[in-house]
Amino acid sequence: MRSPSGGAQRSVIVVGAGMGGLACAVDLARQGVAVDLFESAEAPGGKIHQQLISQRPIDSGPTVITMPWVFEDLLHAAGKRLSDYVELQRLPILARHAWDADQWFDLHDNPQATEQAIAEFAGGDEAARFVRFSQEAKALYTRLESGYMRSSRPSLWSMSTDLGPAGLALLTSIGPMQSLWKSLGRHFKDARLRQLFARYATYCGGSPWQAPATLMLIAYVEMRGVWQARGGMQALGNAMAKAATDLGARLHYSKDVVEILVNNDRASGVRLASGEELHCDAVVFTGDVAALYEGLLGKKVRKAVRGKETRPRSLSALTWAMTASTDCRLDFHNVFFQSPYEQEFKDIFDRGRLPRRPTIYVCAQDRGPVSATTHPTGIGSVGPRNGVADATAQGDERLFLLINAPAKGDAGAAFSNQEFDACTSSAFSHLSRCGLRLDPHTSLMALTTPVQFHRRFPATGGALYGRAPHGWTSVFHRPSAQSELPGLFLAGGSVHPGAGVPMAALSGRLAAATLMAHLDSISSSSRVVISGGMSMG
């Protein structure tokens, strides 16, 4: 046995190089902690990853960056700048939406442009309702950013205290016990707009009919801007990894942690698949907490997480990474809706089956403002033209398609051929009706199902967002940074404050702050709050 770092310096092992693990490593390393991070994959990023199709990289997880001030704050605290590590460009169109060949609608990064677009699409009354909705979403975000997103997991009492009378009055007016779908009915009469904004529940892996109304704040997050990274999302993962190593953290790839060691009822290190054991002062686990609860990291750490913190499972997905020639009016972000919308979520969450009329997300990765990249083959340098990038010299575009699916990747084959074919046929037929004609059986693509996601993220069934955000009390049921096992801290998308790239980064910062408070013998009864916020951004 050996210690990962010698001397009297405090040492911490971080398990997983997703955004939570990388942010935690940056924060710990800048404070002089000896950090060793172990990642089973060959590169950093976690759910951020790329697949090579025709030797061209396609983002096959998260595709854009929101809340960049989270990463600016993180690096600013370390005396560094985000712009020194990665180039970001703001998307002028947040997303393009289609219902059929004649119904298309764009959300713009300029609220006034969106208001005008809604007036033309659905009438002036709906545009006025959008303005009121935007104001409410902004007020909600402003109230919850510090007391929820940048603080330890709240209790009902602490959240009430943090919000104060004005914040509680705001929540009451929104109807926090209502579902997002029902709350949106107060704002929009046009079913298409209600459907569009209800989709924000899926960003957290939930159903609009079961997720709380407070998720409307995601609308404000997007209105603050959506960014694309030059080189794709992998560039952000690489940037955070580079920042961590610049600060002294040691990152070890292709190293699988198979057990978290426990000594005297306290986490004391890890054992690698090679059999090597390493000891430390504390461990930060950033994988899905379901793996802890199922005993995949050792029976002694099962008690670190409670069962209610892992269920119900959130959404999984069917995804296609492909190259294809298209003549459709795509932008970077595209969403193709079908009706009735509720049926999609009844199929997934109530019936545990693939949706028969799914919504389809399409990311056209050669249509963004920073698509000008040189592919690994050295050919096909892509440059923007009239605000939309050309495809490649071969005429093909890089596309990433996603359909919501139930997290049943641990249930054998999960879906019958008939069920899979029916879902796929419905999706690609709808795309064709909207003008996007693609072949789901092309050889120039890679299909990923909940089975593959379950293999990548064991014990999840392929769930991509941790616990589903269902019910108004769901905010109190995600695990906190401090686990039930002393010496073991938690971060990542399955931990407070929730799923998504910026939320995972905030969880890593909260884990680092909580860990440092314990190492410095500060009372664990004090709630941790990290500095920063959109004002700094």
N, C-alpha and C positions, 0 to 999 in steps of 0.2 A: 504494500500500500504506500501511496505517497500523497502529499498535499499538493494541490495545483499551483500554489504559490508559497514561497518560503518566507521566513521572517515573521515578525509580530504583526505585520499588516493584516487587517481584517480581510477575510476572503469570502466570496460569494460565488456559487455556481448557478448560472442561469440555464434552464433547459428550454431550448427552442429559440430559433432566430426569426420568428415572426415579428410583427411591428411592436408587440408588447415586450418581447424579450430584448429587442434592439434598443428601444427607448429606455428600458430599465438599465441595460448595460451602460448606456451613455450617462445616465444620471448617477449611477453608482461610481463609475470610473472617474467622473469629474470631481467626485468627493474623496478620491484617494483610496477607494476600495479595490482590492485585487479581484478582478472579474474574469471568470472563465465561462464562456458560453459554448454549449454543446448543441449541435444541430444534426439531425439524422440525414437531411438532404445535402446536396452538393453545393447549395448556394443559399443566401439569406432571403427572407421574404415571407416565409410561411405560406399563407393562402395566396399571397402575391407570387405568381410564377408564370413562366412563359413556356409554350410548346413550339417546337420547330415544325412547320409545315412547308414543304418545298424549300427547306433550309432558311426559312424566314420566321422570325420570332413573333408569336402572337400572344398577347396578354390573355391568360385563361383563368383569371381570378378577378380581383378588383381591377377596374379599368381607368379610373380617374381619381383625382385627389380633391377632397373638400377640406375645409378648415385648415389651410396650410399654416395658419398662425400657431397651431399646436406644435408643429415641427420647428417653426421659427423660434418659439418660446424655448423649446427643448435645447436647441443648439445655442441660442443666445445665453442661456444659463451656463453653458460650457465655454463661453467666449468665442463662439463660432457663428457662421452665417449659413443659412440653408442654401443660398444662391452660390456658395462656394462648392457645393457638393452636387447639386442637381438643377437643371434648367426647367422651369415651369412656364407654361403659357395658358392663359385663361381662354376658355371656350366661349365664343360669342353666343352660341345656342346651347342651352343647358341640355335639352333633349327634343327630339322630333317624334311626334306621336301620330299614329295612323289607326283608323278604324276600318276603312276600306279605300278603294282607289280614289275616291273623291273627298274623303274627310281626313285632312292632315292639319296638324297644329304644332307650332313651335313655341317652347318656353325659352325666353331670352334671358341673358344675364343682366339686362337692363329692365327693371320693373316697369318703367313707363312703356317700353316696347312690348312687354308681355301684356300690359293692360290694353294697349291698342290692338294687339293680336287677338285677345279674348273678345273685345268689342266686335271685331270683324268676324270672328268665328261663332260666337254665341250671343252677341248683343250687348248693348251698353249697360243693362242692368247687371249682367254677370260680371262685366268688367269692374263695376262699382263694388260688387260683392268680393271680387278678388282683392281689391285695395283693402277692404276691411279684414279679410282673411290674412293678408300679408302683415298687417299691423298687429293682429292677434298673435301670429306665429313669432314675430319679432319680440313682442313683449314676453311671451312664454320662454323663448330661448334666453333672453336677458335675465329672467328670474331664475332659471334652472342651471345656467352655466356654472356659477360658482358653487351653489349649494348642492348640486347633484353631480355634474360632470367632473368637476375638479376637486371633489371631496370624497372621503370614504363613503362606502355604501350607506345610504341614509336609513334611518328608521322612520316610522310614521311621526314620532315626536320630533326628531331632529329636522326632518323636512319641513314640518310645520313651523319650527323655530327659525329655520333658515329663510323661509319664504316671507315670514312676517304677515301682518294683516293685509297689506296690499297684494302680496303674492297669493295668499289664500283666496282673496276675493277674485283674483284673475282666474285661478284654477276652478273656482266655483262657477264662474261665468262660462268657462269652456265645457264644464261637465266632465270631470276627470274619471268618473265611473262609467261614462259612456264609451262606446267603441269609437274608433276613428271614423268608421263609415257613418255612424249615426251623427256624429258631431259635424261631419262635412255637409250633412243635409241641412244644417243651419246656414251654411254659407253659399252653396251652389244649388241651383235648380236644374241646370243642365247635367244630365247623367254622365256625359262624357268627361266633364271637368271633375265631377265627383270621383269618377273612376281613375282619372289621371292622378289626383292628389292622394287618393286612397292607396295607391301603389307604394307610398313611402313606408307602409307597414312591412312590406316585403324586404325593404332594405335592412330590417332587423330580423328577418326570418319569420314574420308572423302573418296572420290573416287580418285584413282590415275590419272584419266583423268581430274579432276577438281582441285586437290590440287596442291599447288605450288612446284616448283622444289627444293626449299630450304629444304623440308622435308627429303631430302637425308641425312641430318646431323644425322638423327636417326640411320643410319647405323654405324656411328662412335660411337655413344653412346653405341650401343650394342657391338661393337668391344672392347670398354673399359671394358666390362664385364657385365654379368648377374648373379645375386645372388639369391639363395633360402634361406629362413629363416627357422630355426628349429621351428616347430610348425605351419608352414604355414604363409601366409601373415597376418593373424590375430595377429601373434606375433609382427609384426611391429606396427600395430595399438595400441596394448596393451603397447608396449614400449614407444611410443610417449605420450600416456595417462599417463603412470607412471612418465615419465620425467616432464610432466606439473604439476602433483600433487606434485611431489617432490619439485618443485619450488614455490608451494603455490597456484596454480590455483585450483579452485573447479569445478569438473565435475559432472554434474547431468544427469543421464540416465533416459530413459522412461519419459522424460519431453518434451512435444510438444509445441513449440512456434507457436501461431496462429496469432499473430499480432506484428508488430514493431510499438511502440508508437512514435508519433510525437508531439512535443510541440514547439511553436514559429518557425515552419517550420524547425525543426531540430530533428533528431532521438534522443529519450531520454530514451528508455527502451523497454521492451517487455511485452506482456501479454501471459500467459500460457493457455493451454487448460482447466486447473482447474479454470481459472478466475483470478488467482493471477497476479498482476502487479508488475514489478520490474524496478527500474530506475537506470540510469548510465550516465556516461559522453559520451560514444560512444558505438555503436553496430557494430559488424562484422558479416555479413551474409555470410555463406559459402555454402548454397544450390544452386541449379541451378537458375540463375538469371531470367529465364523465370517465376518462381513462383512470383517474385517481379513484373514483368511487367504485369502479369495476375491479379494482385491484391489479391493474396492469402494470403499475409501478411498485408493486409490493403490497402484501396484505396489511402491513403496519401503517401504511399511509391512507388506507381506505377511510378512516375516520376524519381525514382532513376536510372532507366535503360531505354535505348532507344530500340525501336522495332527492329532496324537493328542489335542490339547486341544479339538477340536471334534466328534469322533466317538467312539462312536455317538450319534446324535441322541436326544434325550429325547422325551417324549410331545408330541403336538399335541392338538387337540380339535375337536369340533363343539360349538358353543354356540348357545343360543336365548335372546334377551332378549325377553320378552313380557309382556303383561297378559292376565289371564284370571280368570274367576270360578271358585272352587273350594270344595268342602265337605270337603276332605281334612284329616286331622289333622296338618297340617304344623307344623313349628317354623321357626326361621330357617334353620338348616342341616339338610339332609335328604339321606340316601343310600339309594338303592334298589338292592339287590344281586340278581344273577342267578347261576345255577350252570350248568355248572361254572365256577368263577372263573378257573382257569388258562387256559381257552380264550380269554378276553378278551385276555390278554397274548401268547399264542401267535399269535393273529390279527394283533395289532399289530406285535410285534417280530420274529416268525419269518416270517410270511406277508406282512407289509406291507399289510394290508387292514383295513377297518373291522371292529370286533368284531361277531359275529353275536348275541351275548348280552351287551350292554354293561352296566356299572354306570352309573347315572344319578345325578348330583348335582343337587339342586334347592335354590336359595337363595330363600326366600320373604321378600322384603325389606320387607314390611309386617308382619312378625310378630316383630320384634325390640323390645327395650326402648326404643330411641330412634328408632322409626319415626315419631314425631310430627314431621312436617315439612310445610311448605306447598309444594305443587308449583308449578312456574313459571307455571301458568295462574291461580294464586291460589285454586283450589278444592281440595277434597279434603284438608283438614287432618286428619291421621291421629293418633289417640290410642290408647294401650293400654287394653285391657279384659280383666280377669282374667288379666293377664300376657301376653296375645296381642293385638296391635294389630288393629283393624278394617282392612278394605281401604280403599276410597275411597268417596266419595259414589256413584260409579257401580257399586260392588260388585265391581270388578276388583282383583286383586292384581298387584304387580310380581314377576315370576319370572325367575330366571336358571337355565338348565339347561346342564349340561356332560356330554359323553361323551368318553372318551379316544379318541384317533385317532393313526394313524401320521403322522410328519412328512414327508409327501409333497407338500407344497404347491407344490413346484417341478417336479413331474412332470406337466405339462400339466393335464388336468382332475382328476388325482389319483385319482378314484374313478368307476366307472361308475354310471349311474343305477340299475341293478339292485342294485349293492352298497350304494349310499346308501339306497335305499328299504328294503332288507332290514334294515339297521341301525336306521333310523328306526322302522320298523314294530315291530321287536322291543322297542325302548326304550319307545315310547309305549304299546304293548300291555301291557307289564309295569307301567308306571305305572298304567294303568287297572285292572289286576287288583289293585293295591294300594290303589285307591280314588281315585287322582288322574287325572281324565279331562281331557285337554288335546288341542287340535287342532294338530298340527304344521304345518298349512297356513293357519292364521289370518293375516289381514292385519295383525294387531296384534303383529307380532314381527319380529325381525331375526336372521337366521341367519348365523353366521360359521364358515367352514371353514378347514382348513389352508392353502388357497390365499390367503384373505384375510390370515391370520396371516403367511404368507410375504411378502406385499406390505408389511405393516407392519414386519416384522423381516427384512429381506433376507438372503439366503444361509442361512437357517435351515430352509427347507422347512416352516416353521410350528412348529418345535420351540419350546416355551415355557419350557424350563428349562435351556437350554444343553446341555452334554454329559450323556448319561444316566448316572446313578450306579450303573453295573453293575460288579460285581466288587469285591473287598475293597480293591484298590489304586486304585479310582477317586478316592479323596480326594487322591491325589498327582498326578492328571492334569489337574485344572482349572487354568487359568492363574492365576498369582499377580498381585498388584498391580503388580509391576515387570515390564514386558514385555521382550522380547528386544531392543527398540529403545530406546536411551538417550533420555530425555526424554519417553517415552510410557508412561503408567500406565493401569491397567485397573481397572474396577469394574463392578458390575451382576450380574444373576442368572446369567450364564454364567461368572463368575469365582469363585474361592475367597472366602468359605466355602460358597457354593452358592445355590440358588434360593430364592425366597420373599421377602416384603417385609422382614422383619427381617434376613435374611441379606444381601440386597442393600444395605441400609443399612450393615451392618457392613463389606461390601466397600468401600463409599465411604469409610468412616472409615479402613480399612486403606490405601487408595490415598492419602488425604491424609497419613497418618502416614509412609508410605514416601516420598512425594514430598518432604515437608518434610525428612526425613532426608537425602535426596540434595541438596536445595538448600542444606542446612546443612553439606554435605560430611562427613556422618557415614558411617562405613564401611558399605557396602551389605551386608557379610557378617553384620551383626547383624540378628537377626530382630526385626521390629516387633511389638509387643504393645500393644493399646489398652486403656485402663483401663475400669472399669465392670463390670457384670454384674448377675445377678438379685438379688444382695444389695442393690445400690443401689436397684433397682426396688422 
